[in-house]
Amino acid sequence: MARFTNEQLTAMARPASETEEQKLENAENAVKNALANYTLASGNYEVFGQGSYANNTNIRNNSDIDINVCYTGGFYYKIPEGKTREEYGLTNPSTYSYTQFKNDVERILVSHFGRNNVVRKNKCIHIKENTYRVEIDVVPTWKYRRYGDYHYHYDEGVILYADNDGKEIINFPKQHLKNGVLKNNDTSRRFKRLVRIVKNLHIRMKDEGYYNNANITSFLLECLTYNYPNSNFHIAQECDWNQILREYIYYFWSKTKEDSQDWTKWVEVSECLYLMFGHKWSRQDINSFMYNLWNYLEYNK
């Protein structure tokens, strides 16, 4: 008999409670209001949620929020090898830098929330929680363009530079949001429910000391589930989550065996970046996680 009943797994599939959702909304509004009260980059910025909160894959009792504050008065870019900046009209570089923008965002947040409530971190600026709002990670970014063969063809994302080593980090949060919604619609809303279940199980395994691998992240689990074929979400018409999980775990365990190369084709939810390259996790990490998740759920008993 499986460790969890279908009713228990169904509970794990639910999003955060209304109270938690309200705190998340309060957090986002607090950042927007703080920035609106000061002069930031002459108003050349936009604020939007990203991560599990924005994508509606956050889970109960484990909610925080990532807020992207993106500078829109300029952009970083990448052009194809062999091309020149002049061919793309990129001849007027900005005198304002990413570091200056992050410094300005931090200064405003400190002025609004107080120095004791604001902590600058490697990739974000952290705002501590209170009774009114949850913890907030404010992520200062710039717009980023990845050009194709012509100046009018590009993927637009965001870029940030880590404080510690200056490493550039590129993401495509708006494409992630759009594709997640489409996947959820195409799977009768089972995509995001399954993501929440797997995230909940991951946390339970860690909390109980059953299995802990720092390379397994919530982002990875969401992206893995995005690469799960849509047809596989419908193997159980009555939404038997244990049956769906059995197939799901076996699928990713088998695809990450030593003799498989299927994992090299997996993409992030944005479909703009490959999932298995340039990240800290590996094929072996996923294979081990799926093996342990199967045993944790007692599917062999």
PyMOL commands that set and color helices and strands:
alter all, ss='L'
color gray80, all
select helices_A, chain A and resi 6-12+18-36+41-43+51-55+86-88+98-113+115-117+173-186+190-207+218-226+230-234+241-255+262-265+283-296
alter helices_A, ss='H'
color red, helices_A
select strands_A, chain A and resi 45-50+65-78+118-120+125-127+136-147+154-161+168-171
alter strands_A, ss='S'
color yellow, strands_A
deselect
rebuild
show_as cartoon
